[in-house]
Structure formats: structure tokens, C-alpha cells
Amino acid sequence: MTPTLGTCCDDMRHARERVPESLFRVADNGVLYLTVGLVKTEEGLGFFDQAVFYCPFCGRQLQSRESVLKSPDAL
């Protein structure tokens, strides 16, 4: 994880620290995601995550599309 992922401003830091309620997460591949949807399935709860490119609070760029696409397990 780069130092800027989720540490760009106090609002983002607080949003990420609200464990377990936080909808932000850094995946094992180093990509910062925001959960934007949930769905109940027979196998349990499913999550729809979207990569976060810009901080929704301060607008700072956190990661590029290129870095997300190059990350392991990128779709």
C-alpha cells in the first residue's frame, strides 16, 4: 500500500478506521476499494466493490487506472 492510499486527509482516515463499518478496504493486491453494493446469495453476502481513484473527501488522486489494471488479480 502506498502512503497516500487512505491517508490523504482526516476524513478519509476516519472513514477507513471505522472497523468493521468501513466501506473502504485495501485488497491483498494493494488496490483501494469502496463497497458500493451488497447482495444476498445462497452462499452468503456478496459485495460489489469499485476501485477508488480519487478521495471522495479531498479530491486527491490516490491511484491510477493503470496501476489498478497492473495489479495482481485485476479483471
Protein Blocks (a to p, Z undefined) as FASTA:
>chain_A
ZZkgoplbmklmmmmmmcckbcbdcdfkopacddfbdcddfkbccddddddfbdfklopa
fbdfklmmmpghiZZ
